[in-house]
Amino acid sequence: MTRMDALKAVIASLEAELTALKSFDIDALAVATSEKEGRIGALAARNDNPLSAEERALAEQAARLNETARVYVNLMSANVKQRLETLTGVKPVAYAPTRAVA
């Protein structure tokens, strides 16, 4: 597999991951994420030469897709957090300093 093929495969995995996120398909998300990680590993193993302009464009596209997925996951997480706070009436404290015991 060439580096171009590996980059295209990573992009396909990222697109599948986004589709799974948008449809709340946990099984498809697990498969897409596993494939993505494997393909990134294969891509990392081929990191022997500088990227061509076309490879760089594909890598940048993959980075944008990954960022989109990250934002989507963070928004979903914030939504769940807000719903839980509304249901329970409890807002968890992200950081609470503790007192030193003498």
Secondary structure in CASP SS format (residue, H / E / C, confidence):
PFRMAT SS
TARGET T0000
AUTHOR 0000-0000-0000
METHOD secondary structure of the structure
MODEL  1
M C 1.00
T C 1.00
R H 1.00
M H 1.00
D H 1.00
A H 1.00
L H 1.00
K H 1.00
A H 1.00
V H 1.00
I H 1.00
A H 1.00
S H 1.00
L H 1.00
E H 1.00
A H 1.00
E H 1.00
L H 1.00
T H 1.00
A H 1.00
L H 1.00
K H 1.00
S H 1.00
F C 1.00
D C 1.00
I H 1.00
D H 1.00
A H 1.00
L H 1.00
A H 1.00
V H 1.00
A H 1.00
T H 1.00
S H 1.00
E H 1.00
K H 1.00
E H 1.00
G H 1.00
R H 1.00
I H 1.00
G H 1.00
A H 1.00
L H 1.00
A H 1.00
A H 1.00
R C 1.00
N C 1.00
D C 1.00
N C 1.00
P C 1.00
L C 1.00
S C 1.00
A H 1.00
E H 1.00
E H 1.00
R H 1.00
A H 1.00
L H 1.00
A H 1.00
E H 1.00
Q H 1.00
A H 1.00
A H 1.00
R H 1.00
L H 1.00
N H 1.00
E H 1.00
T H 1.00
A H 1.00
R H 1.00
V H 1.00
Y H 1.00
V H 1.00
N H 1.00
L H 1.00
M H 1.00
S H 1.00
A H 1.00
N H 1.00
V H 1.00
K H 1.00
Q H 1.00
R H 1.00
L H 1.00
E H 1.00
T H 1.00
L H 1.00
T H 1.00
G C 1.00
V C 1.00
K C 1.00
P C 1.00
V C 1.00
A C 1.00
Y C 1.00
A C 1.00
P C 1.00
T C 1.00
R C 1.00
A C 1.00
V C 1.00
A C 1.00
END
